[in-house]
Amino acid sequence: MRWQGFLGTLRQRPFTACVLLLACLAIIVSTGYFLIWPQVRGWYHWRQMESAARDSNFEQARMHLEECLKVWPRSPEVHFQLARIARRDGDFATARQALAAAQRLGWPETAIELEKLLIQAQSGSIREVQEALKQRVETGHDDSELILEALTAGYLQNNFLADAFVTALYWQKLFPNRWQSHLLLGILFERRHRADLAVAEYRRVLELKPDQLQARHQLAFLLLSYSKLYAEALEQYQQLVRYHPDDVAGWVGVARCQRALQRYDEARKSLDEVFRRDPEYPEALLLRAQLARDEEKLEEALEWARKAIQYLPHDLTANHVLASVLFELGRNEEAEPYNRRRLELERDIRRLMEIRRSIYDLEHEKGASLESAGTRRSKTLALRREAANLALRLGDETDAALWTLSLLQIDPTDTEARRLAAELQTRNRGKTADKQPKTYTPQTLPGLREPFRPERSGR
């Protein structure tokens, strides 16, 4: 009866009824906005994160996880996934911090323990954890693919190329349609100076994932510098800059191909695209010097080469171009230091290539070799010491640090490794171990751009 009376009153007062109806709608909308919409938004970003993580698009995945944390700041699963993505992205400091938060919030200890092992493996200390991780793969762990990814990355970080190669092949066997394993195999073949096999792997990556930026970069680079397929390399670089117009390295690649095809005006226009974005981009400065020299504009070439050498003092091509221009101008005395440096770099680079092949062969054949384990260990230690010192002479402190790390993995008491570590710490005061190169960024040796066509390994 009371409801009937209330409804009757509303019929007599339509304005009041409208106000009440609008108030009810406002309450419903407000409730949806403040309670339901954040959850919907959180789930949207969670799904987008999962998609980005599957594609190894770690930057996008982390962005979506940050949005998830705004909705679910005390979710142990979100913190755990952030730790996992940061670790895969090579950001170990963030990974450890997020993993500690997930542990405090109650995420299962077994998952926490596994992720700690993966961080340790991928950040360098792989020898201590490799057996525990391999055992999990052999027993069919749900995260086997992530374990194999971390193992391959960890071996690669330590220049344990034979172990990395075996792990990557096993990863590819278990998960044949994953582009990530093909990308790492391509990187491994590059480290072994097998450009032909690396090209095949990068082509396979692009079949599985046409928008994979690094594979297209590496494929185009190898087609240009090693296979000498300039037209095909140009096509790859042009496709790259078409979708990534701010990629200055891509524009330099376009210009290199155009120069190789003797399309000099087009090459200069491509370099203008670089200078518009970065007026001091070293590789572009060097290429302008080469273009000027090609057209016998020696004074102009000298000006560009002097600019380039300031940024690329350890680059073989930069020293070669500057020395050649000075010789052609008759300034022999001024050219000699750069020519000597070119010869030193050429010798050191070739020796480092030989060492990589020798270490791979030594470690790859360890099961069938008649040599004792002690002899093989002694040889690989000696080669790694030499490689670390060569990398330092070449000005590549990152590569020197990786060789030093591998030495300490094999023998923590190695005197030369400790000396190298101390020297690197002095040179890089203020830097942390977490500022390592990311897994999917292969470290191309300085100077390996145009003068060399590496010998085939025979492996």
C-alpha positions in Angstrom: 0.0 0.0 0.0 2.9 2.4 0.8 4.5 1.8 -2.6 1.1 2.4 -4.3 0.8 5.6 -2.5 4.3 6.6 -3.4 3.8 5.8 -7.1 0.6 7.7 -7.1 2.4 10.8 -5.7 5.0 10.5 -8.5 2.3 10.4 -11.1 0.9 13.6 -9.7 4.4 15.2 -9.6 6.2 14.3 -12.9 9.0 16.7 -12.3 9.9 15.0 -9.0 9.7 11.6 -10.7 12.2 12.8 -13.4 14.6 14.1 -10.7 14.4 10.8 -8.8 15.0 8.8 -12.0 18.0 10.9 -13.0 19.4 10.5 -9.4 19.0 6.7 -9.7 20.8 6.7 -13.1 23.6 8.8 -11.7 24.0 6.4 -8.8 24.1 3.5 -11.2 26.6 5.2 -13.6 28.8 6.3 -10.7 28.9 2.8 -9.2 29.8 1.4 -12.6 32.5 4.0 -13.2 34.1 3.7 -9.8 33.7 0.0 -9.2 33.1 -1.8 -12.4 35.0 0.2 -15.0 38.5 0.0 -13.3 38.1 -3.8 -13.3 37.2 -3.9 -17.0 40.1 -1.6 -17.7 42.4 -3.8 -15.7 41.4 -6.9 -17.5 41.8 -5.2 -20.9 45.4 -4.3 -20.1 46.0 -7.8 -18.7 44.9 -9.4 -22.0 47.0 -6.9 -24.0 50.0 -7.7 -21.7 49.6 -11.4 -22.4 49.5 -10.8 -26.2 52.6 -8.5 -26.0 54.5 -11.0 -23.9 53.8 -13.8 -26.3 55.4 -11.7 -29.1 58.3 -10.7 -26.8 57.2 -7.1 -27.1 58.5 -6.3 -23.6 58.1 -2.6 -23.7 54.4 -2.8 -24.5 53.9 -5.6 -22.0 55.5 -3.6 -19.2 53.3 -0.6 -20.1 50.2 -2.7 -19.8 51.4 -4.2 -16.5 51.9 -0.7 -15.1 48.2 0.0 -15.9 47.2 -3.2 -14.2 49.1 -2.2 -11.0 47.0 1.0 -10.8 43.9 -1.2 -10.6 45.4 -4.1 -8.6 48.3 -2.7 -6.6 48.3 -5.6 -4.2 48.0 -8.4 -6.7 50.9 -10.9 -6.4 50.3 -12.2 -9.9 50.7 -8.8 -11.5 53.9 -8.1 -9.6 55.2 -11.6 -10.6 54.4 -11.0 -14.2 56.2 -7.7 -14.1 59.2 -9.5 -12.6 59.1 -12.0 -15.4 58.8 -9.5 -18.2 61.5 -7.2 -16.8 63.8 -10.2 -16.5 63.2 -11.2 -20.1 63.8 -7.6 -21.1 67.2 -7.7 -19.3 66.1 -5.3 -16.6 67.2 -7.4 -13.6 67.0 -4.7 -11.0 63.3 -4.2 -11.7 62.8 -7.9 -11.9 64.2 -8.5 -8.4 62.2 -5.7 -7.0 58.9 -6.9 -8.5 59.7 -10.5 -7.5 60.2 -9.4 -3.9 56.8 -7.7 -3.9 55.1 -10.8 -5.3 56.7 -12.9 -2.6 55.6 -10.5 0.1 52.1 -10.6 -1.2 51.9 -14.4 -1.1 52.7 -15.7 -4.7 53.6 -19.4 -4.6 57.2 -20.1 -3.4 57.8 -22.7 -6.2 57.2 -20.0 -8.9 59.3 -17.5 -7.0 62.1 -19.9 -6.7 62.1 -20.7 -10.4 62.1 -17.0 -11.3 65.1 -16.4 -9.1 66.9 -19.2 -10.9 66.0 -17.7 -14.2 67.2 -14.2 -13.2 70.5 -15.8 -12.0 70.9 -17.7 -15.3 70.0 -14.8 -17.6 72.1 -12.2 -15.7 75.3 -14.2 -15.9 75.7 -16.8 -13.2 74.4 -19.7 -15.3 76.8 -22.4 -14.4 75.5 -22.5 -10.8 71.8 -23.0 -11.9 72.0 -24.7 -15.3 71.4 -28.3 -14.0 68.4 -27.4 -11.9 66.8 -25.6 -14.8 67.6 -28.4 -17.3 66.0 -30.9 -14.9 62.8 -28.9 -14.9 62.7 -29.0 -18.7 63.3 -32.7 -18.9 60.4 -33.4 -16.5 58.1 -31.3 -18.7 57.7 -28.2 -16.6 54.9 -25.8 -17.7 57.4 -23.0 -18.2 59.9 -25.1 -20.2 59.9 -22.6 -23.1 60.8 -19.7 -20.8 63.4 -21.8 -19.1 65.0 -22.6 -22.5 64.9 -19.0 -23.4 66.7 -17.9 -20.2 69.3 -20.7 -20.6 70.0 -19.7 -24.2 70.3 -16.1 -23.3 72.5 -16.8 -20.3 74.9 -18.9 -22.3 75.0 -16.2 -25.0 75.7 -13.6 -22.4 78.7 -15.6 -21.2 79.9 -16.4 -24.8 79.3 -20.1 -24.1 78.3 -20.5 -27.7 78.3 -24.3 -27.9 75.9 -24.6 -24.9 73.7 -21.8 -26.3 73.6 -23.6 -29.6 72.5 -26.9 -28.1 69.9 -25.2 -25.9 68.5 -23.1 -28.8 68.2 -26.2 -31.0 66.3 -28.1 -28.3 64.0 -25.1 -27.8 63.3 -25.1 -31.5 62.6 -28.8 -31.5 60.1 -28.6 -28.6 58.5 -25.4 -29.9 59.1 -25.4 -33.7 56.9 -22.4 -34.6 58.3 -19.9 -32.1 60.2 -17.2 -33.9 62.3 -16.3 -30.8 64.4 -19.5 -31.0 65.2 -18.8 -34.7 66.2 -15.2 -33.8 68.6 -16.5 -31.1 70.0 -19.1 -33.5 70.6 -16.3 -36.0 72.5 -14.4 -33.4 74.5 -17.5 -32.6 75.4 -18.1 -36.2 76.6 -14.5 -36.4 78.7 -15.0 -33.4 80.2 -18.0 -35.1 80.7 -15.9 -38.3 78.4 -18.1 -40.3 76.5 -15.4 -42.2 74.8 -17.9 -44.6 73.1 -19.8 -41.8 72.2 -16.6 -39.9 70.5 -15.3 -43.0 68.4 -18.5 -43.2 67.3 -18.1 -39.5 66.4 -14.5 -39.9 64.3 -15.3 -43.0 62.5 -17.9 -40.9 61.8 -15.3 -38.2 60.2 -13.0 -40.7 58.1 -15.8 -42.1 56.7 -16.4 -38.6 56.6 -12.7 -37.6 56.9 -10.2 -40.5 57.0 -7.2 -38.2 60.0 -8.4 -36.1 62.3 -5.4 -36.2 65.6 -6.9 -35.1 65.4 -9.8 -37.5 64.8 -7.5 -40.5 67.7 -5.2 -39.3 70.1 -8.2 -39.0 68.9 -9.8 -42.3 69.4 -6.6 -44.2 72.8 -6.0 -42.6 74.0 -9.5 -43.6 72.7 -9.3 -47.1 74.5 -6.0 -47.6 77.8 -6.6 -45.8 78.4 -10.3 -46.3 76.3 -11.7 -49.1 76.7 -8.5 -51.2 73.1 -8.7 -52.4 72.7 -5.0 -52.5 69.3 -4.7 -54.2 67.7 -7.3 -51.8 69.3 -5.6 -48.8 67.9 -2.2 -50.0 64.5 -3.7 -50.3 64.7 -5.0 -46.7 65.9 -1.6 -45.4 63.3 0.3 -47.3 60.6 -1.9 -45.9 62.0 -1.3 -42.4 62.0 2.5 -42.6 58.6 2.5 -44.3 57.1 1.2 -41.1 59.7 2.8 -38.7 60.5 6.2 -40.3 62.4 7.4 -37.2 64.8 4.4 -37.2 68.1 6.2 -38.0 70.1 2.9 -38.3 67.6 1.8 -41.0 68.1 5.0 -43.0 71.9 4.5 -42.8 71.3 1.0 -44.1 69.3 2.4 -47.0 72.1 4.9 -47.8 74.8 2.1 -47.7 72.8 0.0 -50.1 72.3 3.0 -52.4 76.0 3.8 -52.3 76.9 0.1 -53.1 74.6 0.5 -56.1 76.3 3.8 -57.1 73.1 5.8 -56.5 75.0 8.6 -54.8 72.3 11.3 -54.9 69.7 9.0 -53.4 72.2 8.0 -50.7 72.8 11.6 -49.7 69.0 12.2 -49.5 68.7 9.1 -47.2 71.5 10.5 -45.0 69.6 13.8 -44.9 66.8 11.9 -43.2 69.3 10.7 -40.6 70.8 14.2 -40.0 67.3 15.6 -39.7 66.8 13.3 -36.7 70.4 13.2 -35.4 72.9 15.6 -36.8 75.9 13.8 -35.2 75.0 10.2 -35.9 78.5 8.6 -36.3 77.8 6.0 -39.0 76.0 8.7 -41.1 79.0 11.0 -40.8 81.3 8.2 -41.9 79.1 7.3 -44.8 79.1 10.9 -46.0 82.9 10.8 -46.0 82.8 7.7 -48.1 80.4 9.2 -50.6 82.5 12.3 -50.9 85.6 10.1 -51.5 83.7 8.0 -54.1 83.2 11.2 -56.0 86.8 12.4 -55.5 85.8 15.3 -53.3 88.7 14.7 -51.0 88.6 17.9 -48.9 84.9 17.3 -48.2 85.6 13.7 -47.5 88.4 14.7 -45.0 86.0 17.0 -43.2 83.4 14.3 -42.8 85.9 11.7 -41.8 87.4 13.8 -39.1 84.0 14.3 -37.6 83.3 10.6 -37.8 86.6 9.5 -36.1 85.8 11.5 -33.0 82.9 9.2 -32.4 84.4 6.0 -33.8 88.1 5.9 -32.8 88.1 2.1 -32.7 86.2 1.6 -35.9 88.2 -0.1 -38.6 86.3 1.5 -41.5 86.6 5.0 -40.0 90.4 4.7 -39.6 90.7 3.2 -43.1 88.7 6.0 -44.7 90.5 8.8 -42.9 94.0 7.3 -43.7 93.1 6.7 -47.3 91.8 10.3 -47.8 95.0 11.7 -46.2 97.2 9.5 -48.3 95.4 10.6 -51.5 95.9 14.3 -50.4 99.6 13.6 -50.1 99.5 14.1 -46.3 101.3 10.8 -45.6 102.8 11.7 -42.2 99.4 12.7 -40.9 97.8 9.5 -42.4 100.3 7.0 -40.8 98.8 6.9 -37.3 95.3 6.1 -38.7 96.8 3.5 -41.0 98.7 1.8 -38.2 95.5 1.8 -36.1 93.6 0.3 -39.0 96.1 -2.5 -39.3 96.0 -3.1 -35.5 92.2 -3.3 -35.6 92.2 -5.6 -38.6 94.6 -8.0 -36.8 92.7 -7.9 -33.5 89.3 -8.4 -35.2 90.5 -11.3 -37.2 92.1 -12.9 -34.2 88.9 -12.4 -32.1 86.9 -14.1 -34.9 89.4 -17.0 -34.8 89.0 -17.3 -31.0 85.2 -17.5 -31.2 85.5 -20.3 -33.7 88.1 -22.1 -31.7 86.2 -21.9 -28.5 83.0 -23.1 -30.1 84.8 -26.1 -31.7 86.7 -26.9 -28.5 83.5 -26.9 -26.4 81.2 -28.4 -29.1 83.5 -31.4 -29.5 84.0 -32.0 -25.7 82.1 -35.2 -25.7 84.0 -36.8 -28.6 87.4 -35.3 -28.0 90.3 -37.4 -26.9 91.8 -34.5 -24.9 91.3 -34.6 -21.2 88.8 -32.3 -19.6 91.6 -30.5 -17.8 93.4 -29.7 -21.1 90.2 -28.4 -22.8 89.5 -26.3 -19.7 93.0 -24.8 -19.8 92.7 -24.1 -23.5 89.3 -22.4 -23.3 90.5 -20.3 -20.3 93.5 -19.1 -22.3 91.4 -18.2 -25.3 88.8 -16.4 -23.2 91.6 -14.3 -21.5 93.0 -13.4 -24.9 89.5 -12.5 -26.2 88.8 -10.2 -23.2 92.0 -8.3 -23.7 91.4 -8.0 -27.4 87.9 -6.6 -26.8 89.4 -4.0 -24.5 91.9 -3.0 -27.1 89.0 -2.8 -29.6 87.3 -0.4 -27.3 84.3 -2.8 -26.7 84.0 -2.8 -22.9 80.7 -4.6 -23.0 82.2 -7.6 -24.9 85.3 -7.5 -22.6 83.0 -7.7 -19.6 81.1 -10.7 -21.1 84.4 -12.6 -21.7 85.6 -11.7 -18.2 82.3 -12.9 -16.8 82.6 -16.2 -18.6 86.2 -16.6 -17.2 84.9 -16.2 -13.7 82.1 -18.7 -14.4 84.6 -21.3 -15.3 87.3 -20.4 -12.7 86.3 -17.8 -10.0 90.0 -17.8 -8.8 91.4 -16.9 -12.2 94.0 -14.1 -11.6 93.7 -12.5 -15.1 89.9 -12.5 -14.9 90.0 -10.7 -11.5 92.5 -8.2 -12.9 90.2 -7.6 -15.9 87.1 -7.2 -13.7 88.9 -4.6 -11.6 90.0 -2.7 -14.7 86.5 -2.7 -16.1 85.1 -1.6 -12.7 87.5 1.3 -12.7 86.5 2.3 -16.3 82.8 2.0 -15.6 82.7 3.5 -12.1 79.0 4.1 -11.2 77.6 1.5 -13.6 75.8 -1.6 -12.3 75.8 -5.2 -13.4 72.2 -4.8 -14.3 73.0 -2.4 -17.1 74.0 -5.3 -19.5 73.0 -5.4 -23.1 69.6 -6.8 -23.7 69.4 -10.4 -24.8 68.1 -9.8 -28.3 70.8 -7.1 -29.1 73.7 -9.0 -30.7 77.0 -7.2 -30.2 78.4 -6.7 -33.7 82.2 -6.5 -33.6 83.6 -3.0 -34.2 84.6 -2.5 -37.8 82.9 -5.5 -39.3 80.9 -3.5 -41.8 82.5 -3.4 -45.3 86.1 -4.7 -45.5 85.5 -8.2 -44.3 83.8 -11.3 -45.7 84.4 -13.8 -42.9 85.8 -17.3 -43.7 83.4 -20.1 -43.4 83.9 -22.2 -40.3 83.3 -25.6 -41.8 80.9 -26.4 -38.9 
